[in-house]
Amino acid sequence: MALAADDDAERTAASALAEASEAFVVAIPSLVAELVSDEAAARALAAAPDSEVALADWLVAA
């Protein structure tokens, strides 16, 4: 019984973490765009890259 409760708690925590991670990833482009002084770069970033890797590549290139 305790194992089932632990499993449920773990699944709930994992689900909440996944949702928070997704919300953060979705918010990153707009947050970074606010910090970017180059208007063209801000517009490109606001177009939301397809993946976190693309965002990381963009940040390294900037």
N, C-alpha and C positions, 0 to 999 in steps of 0.2 A: 504494500500500500504506500509506504513512504517512497519507494522507488518510482512509483507512478506519479506521485506528487512532484518529485524532483524532476522527472522527465517533462511534466507539464510546465513547471517553472522554467526549465531550461529552454523549452520550445517558445514559451512566451517571451523570455528575455532575448532569444535569438531573433524572433520576429520583430520585436521593438527595435533592436539594434539594426536590423536590415532596413526597416522603415526610416530610421533616423539617418542612416548612411545614405539612402537614396535621396532623402530630402536635402542633405548636405551637398551631395553631388549635383543635384539640380540647381541649388542656390549658388554654387561656386562661380559659374560664368558671370552672373550679374554682380556678385560681390567683387570679383576681380575687375570687371569692367568699370566699376566705380573708382577703382584705384588707378586705372590706366589713364595716363594723360593724353595719349595719342587717340584721337577720336576714331580714326579708321580701325585701329586695333581694338578699341572698345566695341565697335559695331561688329567686328568679326568674332570677338569672343562672345558677345551677347547672342550670336546666332547659335550658341550652344553646340560645342563639339560633340561628336558621336560617342566619345568615350573618355574616360579619365586619362587614358594614355595620350589621346590627342590634346587634351588640355595641358598635360605635363609637357608634351612636345612644344606646344605654343608658348608656355611660360619659359622654357629653356631658350627658345629662339628669340624671345622678346628682349 
